[in-house]
Amino acid sequence: MTARGKRSVRAVRVPEVRLPPLRPFQDGELETEGDYDGVGFEDLDFVGQEGRGARFMDCRLTRCALDETRLGRARFVDCVLEGVRGVGTDLAQASLRDVELVDARLGGTQLHGAVLERVLVRGGKIDYLNLRKAVLRDVTFEGCVLSEADFGNARLERVVFRDCAVRRVDFTAVRMTDVDLREVTELDIARGVDQLAGAVISPAQLFDLAPAFAAQIGVRVE
């Protein structure tokens, strides 16, 4: 953990998604191991549907309902997900590469064991996000609220949290490399404060976290 200047942290690579003209989705329901290339999904209800192992390439999902949608092992490449909402969306072991997730309203999303590479999460609110044992590489969280996210045993490399509220986060056994927390507006670590090696925080955040650090090493402050 360090509070040195910005040059001490390697820059995060952001996705540059340029979608081609899209054809509207007209198949009614998602399919297991379905192949969706250049498809636009707009204002659709996928509640409880099965799309495990599906492949989405050059796609846009706009204002779709994803409650209990099963998308385990799905692959999203060069995609934009905007205004999606849902509780209990299953994306376990999914792969997201060059993806923008914008203004999402999600709760209890399962991304354990997933791989996220060059992903931008901008705006919105995500509660109880499960990223246990996930790999995050070149991921940006920007202007969003993360409440009780679980990063247990995850690997974070070149990850930045910018203008975010991060509440009751679990960093148990996490491994960090070039993780920038300095621009977090609210940083509340429920577990794993001793796992911040590889992260950079601001002097003010160090002051706020001092009681947790002291408790971790058994120091009483009276």
MARZAMAR-211923 format. One record per residue (C-alpha): x, y, z. Coordinates in nm, 4 decimals. Last residue first. Layout:
BEGIN
NODE|X|Y|Z .
...
END
This chain:
BEGIN
NODE|-0.7268|0.5188|2.4131 .
NODE|-0.6162|0.3486|2.0911 .
NODE|-0.5755|-0.0255|2.1331 .
NODE|-0.3383|-0.2033|1.8963 .
NODE|-0.4192|-0.5630|1.7969 .
NODE|-0.2696|-0.5616|1.4507 .
NODE|-0.6065|-0.5557|1.2761 .
NODE|-0.7548|-0.3185|1.5335 .
NODE|-0.4898|-0.0606|1.4517 .
NODE|-0.5503|-0.0924|1.0778 .
NODE|-0.9255|-0.0526|1.1327 .
NODE|-0.8715|0.2536|1.3520 .
NODE|-0.6336|0.4047|1.0911 .
NODE|-0.8783|0.3690|0.8030 .
NODE|-0.9993|0.7291|0.8151 .
NODE|-0.6425|0.8625|0.8489 .
NODE|-0.5237|0.6462|0.5603 .
NODE|-0.8172|0.7715|0.3554 .
NODE|-0.7055|1.1299|0.4141 .
NODE|-0.3490|1.0434|0.3113 .
NODE|-0.4842|0.8984|-0.0165 .
NODE|-0.4888|0.5303|-0.1069 .
NODE|-0.2826|0.3095|-0.3374 .
NODE|-0.3379|-0.0637|-0.3604 .
NODE|-0.0827|-0.3443|-0.3961 .
NODE|-0.1027|-0.4405|-0.0310 .
NODE|-0.4605|-0.3676|0.0724 .
NODE|-0.5216|-0.7132|0.2219 .
NODE|-0.5128|-0.6093|0.5905 .
NODE|-0.8383|-0.4160|0.5434 .
NODE|-0.9904|-0.7518|0.4521 .
NODE|-1.3391|-0.7168|0.5940 .
NODE|-1.6032|-0.4429|0.6217 .
NODE|-1.4086|-0.1794|0.4288 .
NODE|-1.5981|0.1502|0.3992 .
NODE|-1.4589|0.3919|0.1421 .
NODE|-1.6793|0.6866|0.0445 .
NODE|-1.5766|0.9320|-0.2277 .
NODE|-1.3288|0.6903|-0.3845 .
NODE|-1.0707|0.8961|-0.5724 .
NODE|-0.7662|0.7479|-0.4007 .
NODE|-0.8652|0.3840|-0.4412 .
NODE|-0.6216|0.2950|-0.7191 .
NODE|-0.5388|-0.0750|-0.7584 .
NODE|-0.1975|-0.1275|-0.9164 .
NODE|-0.1701|-0.4952|-0.8190 .
NODE|-0.4106|-0.6464|-0.5681 .
NODE|-0.4682|-0.9976|-0.4376 .
NODE|-0.7861|-1.0457|-0.2310 .
NODE|-0.7790|-1.2766|0.0724 .
NODE|-1.0838|-1.0999|0.2250 .
NODE|-1.1519|-0.7699|0.0470 .
NODE|-1.5175|-0.7430|0.1526 .
NODE|-1.6784|-0.4035|0.0851 .
NODE|-1.9124|-0.2461|0.3392 .
NODE|-1.9738|0.0559|0.1167 .
NODE|-1.7773|0.1714|-0.1868 .
NODE|-1.9137|0.5097|-0.2996 .
NODE|-1.7521|0.5929|-0.6307 .
NODE|-1.5914|0.9063|-0.7748 .
NODE|-1.3210|0.6927|-0.9404 .
NODE|-1.2391|0.3350|-0.8419 .
NODE|-0.9441|0.2127|-1.0479 .
NODE|-0.8323|-0.1411|-1.1284 .
NODE|-0.4944|-0.2248|-1.2823 .
NODE|-0.4795|-0.5828|-1.1581 .
NODE|-0.7362|-0.7230|-0.9170 .
NODE|-0.7360|-1.0928|-0.8286 .
NODE|-1.0337|-1.2216|-0.6288 .
NODE|-1.0078|-1.4333|-0.3137 .
NODE|-1.3020|-1.2429|-0.1601 .
NODE|-1.4078|-0.9445|-0.3714 .
NODE|-1.7568|-0.9272|-0.2178 .
NODE|-1.9492|-0.6053|-0.2835 .
NODE|-2.1514|-0.4819|0.0130 .
NODE|-2.2854|-0.1702|-0.1630 .
NODE|-2.1149|-0.0462|-0.4767 .
NODE|-2.2391|0.2980|-0.5838 .
NODE|-2.1250|0.4327|-0.9206 .
NODE|-1.9439|0.7395|-1.0518 .
NODE|-1.6694|0.5391|-1.2194 .
NODE|-1.5542|0.1821|-1.1624 .
NODE|-1.2743|0.1125|-1.4098 .
NODE|-1.1403|-0.2358|-1.4870 .
NODE|-0.8047|-0.3043|-1.6529 .
NODE|-0.7830|-0.6632|-1.5236 .
NODE|-1.0393|-0.8109|-1.2868 .
NODE|-1.0133|-1.1833|-1.2162 .
NODE|-1.2945|-1.3384|-1.0117 .
NODE|-1.2409|-1.5656|-0.7115 .
NODE|-1.5347|-1.4006|-0.5327 .
NODE|-1.6929|-1.1256|-0.7410 .
NODE|-2.0388|-1.1361|-0.5815 .
NODE|-2.2115|-0.7977|-0.6048 .
NODE|-2.4345|-0.7400|-0.3021 .
NODE|-2.5824|-0.4132|-0.4329 .
NODE|-2.5008|-0.2424|-0.7626 .
NODE|-2.5993|0.1189|-0.8208 .
NODE|-2.5772|0.3197|-1.1409 .
NODE|-2.2970|0.5229|-1.2914 .
NODE|-2.0131|0.3900|-1.5041 .
NODE|-1.8712|0.0374|-1.4939 .
NODE|-1.5979|0.0221|-1.7585 .
NODE|-1.4466|-0.3147|-1.8489 .
NODE|-1.1081|-0.3770|-2.0127 .
NODE|-1.0873|-0.7358|-1.8905 .
NODE|-1.3371|-0.8997|-1.6555 .
NODE|-1.2996|-1.2724|-1.5889 .
NODE|-1.5693|-1.4439|-1.3831 .
NODE|-1.5106|-1.6893|-1.0986 .
NODE|-1.7887|-1.5324|-0.8972 .
NODE|-1.9955|-1.2901|-1.1030 .
NODE|-2.3297|-1.3450|-0.9303 .
NODE|-2.5441|-1.0309|-0.9203 .
NODE|-2.7189|-0.9894|-0.5862 .
NODE|-2.8738|-0.6586|-0.6823 .
NODE|-2.8488|-0.4598|-1.0033 .
NODE|-2.9429|-0.1122|-1.1214 .
NODE|-2.7123|-0.0391|-1.4153 .
NODE|-2.6325|0.3152|-1.5252 .
NODE|-2.3685|0.2067|-1.7799 .
NODE|-2.1860|-0.1247|-1.8134 .
NODE|-1.9272|-0.0860|-2.0912 .
NODE|-1.7531|-0.4005|-2.2154 .
NODE|-1.4175|-0.4587|-2.3822 .
NODE|-1.3920|-0.8131|-2.2496 .
NODE|-1.6450|-0.9772|-2.0188 .
NODE|-1.6145|-1.3515|-1.9542 .
NODE|-1.8709|-1.5332|-1.7399 .
NODE|-1.7677|-1.7716|-1.4632 .
NODE|-2.0883|-1.6924|-1.2711 .
NODE|-2.3086|-1.4434|-1.4543 .
NODE|-2.6318|-1.5252|-1.2685 .
NODE|-2.8632|-1.2255|-1.2298 .
NODE|-3.0110|-1.2340|-0.8798 .
NODE|-3.1946|-0.9044|-0.8979 .
NODE|-3.2228|-0.7094|-1.2208 .
NODE|-3.1747|-0.3913|-1.4119 .
NODE|-3.0077|-0.2900|-1.7363 .
NODE|-2.9770|0.0836|-1.7994 .
NODE|-2.7015|0.0402|-2.0551 .
NODE|-2.5088|-0.2763|-2.1390 .
NODE|-2.2585|-0.2028|-2.4163 .
NODE|-2.0672|-0.4848|-2.5853 .
NODE|-1.7285|-0.5404|-2.7459 .
NODE|-1.7090|-0.9018|-2.6221 .
NODE|-1.9562|-1.0573|-2.3771 .
NODE|-1.9133|-1.4281|-2.3110 .
NODE|-2.1600|-1.6384|-2.1089 .
NODE|-2.0208|-1.8902|-1.8597 .
NODE|-2.3302|-1.8461|-1.6402 .
NODE|-2.6003|-1.6354|-1.8023 .
NODE|-2.9064|-1.7406|-1.6030 .
NODE|-3.1529|-1.4519|-1.5747 .
NODE|-3.2812|-1.4315|-1.2159 .
NODE|-3.3963|-1.0733|-1.2795 .
NODE|-3.2379|-0.9485|-1.6029 .
NODE|-3.4800|-0.6800|-1.7217 .
NODE|-3.3467|-0.4935|-2.0266 .
NODE|-3.3079|-0.1167|-2.0375 .
NODE|-3.0621|-0.1292|-2.3302 .
NODE|-2.8498|-0.4314|-2.4219 .
NODE|-2.6088|-0.3495|-2.7037 .
NODE|-2.4164|-0.6136|-2.8974 .
NODE|-2.0835|-0.6303|-3.0816 .
NODE|-2.0357|-0.9913|-2.9661 .
NODE|-2.2628|-1.1779|-2.7262 .
NODE|-2.1908|-1.5477|-2.6809 .
NODE|-2.4244|-1.7681|-2.4767 .
NODE|-2.2788|-2.0217|-2.2340 .
NODE|-2.5868|-2.0170|-2.0169 .
NODE|-2.8749|-1.8205|-2.1639 .
NODE|-3.1761|-1.9407|-1.9657 .
NODE|-3.4586|-1.6985|-1.8891 .
NODE|-3.5829|-1.6088|-1.5415 .
NODE|-3.6627|-1.2498|-1.6331 .
NODE|-3.5431|-1.1712|-1.9869 .
NODE|-3.7844|-0.8824|-2.0391 .
NODE|-3.6837|-0.6565|-2.3275 .
NODE|-3.6600|-0.2774|-2.3442 .
NODE|-3.3944|-0.2937|-2.6201 .
NODE|-3.1676|-0.5806|-2.7258 .
NODE|-2.9596|-0.4821|-3.0306 .
NODE|-2.7716|-0.7609|-3.2097 .
NODE|-2.4362|-0.7415|-3.3887 .
NODE|-2.3466|-1.1042|-3.3137 .
NODE|-2.5585|-1.3183|-3.0836 .
NODE|-2.4708|-1.6885|-3.0624 .
NODE|-2.6854|-1.8917|-2.8232 .
NODE|-2.5115|-2.1336|-2.5893 .
NODE|-2.8407|-2.1767|-2.4006 .
NODE|-3.0979|-1.9660|-2.5798 .
NODE|-3.2480|-1.6285|-2.4995 .
NODE|-3.6174|-1.5796|-2.5589 .
NODE|-3.8421|-1.4126|-2.8160 .
NODE|-3.6146|-1.4444|-3.1186 .
NODE|-3.6644|-1.0914|-3.2472 .
NODE|-3.3489|-0.9103|-3.1322 .
NODE|-3.3093|-0.5946|-3.3367 .
NODE|-3.0300|-0.5725|-3.5973 .
NODE|-2.7395|-0.3507|-3.5065 .
NODE|-2.5351|-0.1093|-3.7164 .
NODE|-2.1748|-0.1579|-3.5994 .
NODE|-2.0720|-0.0867|-3.2390 .
NODE|-1.7564|0.0975|-3.1510 .
NODE|-1.6467|-0.0005|-2.8004 .
NODE|-1.3199|0.1480|-2.6832 .
NODE|-1.2653|-0.0227|-2.3505 .
NODE|-1.0378|0.1451|-2.0957 .
NODE|-0.6766|0.0550|-2.0221 .
NODE|-0.5924|0.1358|-1.6612 .
NODE|-0.2772|0.3358|-1.6064 .
NODE|0.0013|0.1864|-1.3969 .
NODE|0.0146|0.3322|-1.0476 .
NODE|0.3263|0.5036|-0.9105 .
NODE|0.2768|0.7942|-1.1513 .
NODE|-0.0244|0.9010|-0.9459 .
NODE|0.1920|1.0140|-0.6605 .
NODE|0.2769|0.8128|-0.3489 .
NODE|0.0257|0.7047|-0.0868 .
NODE|0.1302|0.3415|-0.0872 .
NODE|0.0000|0.0000|0.0000 .
END
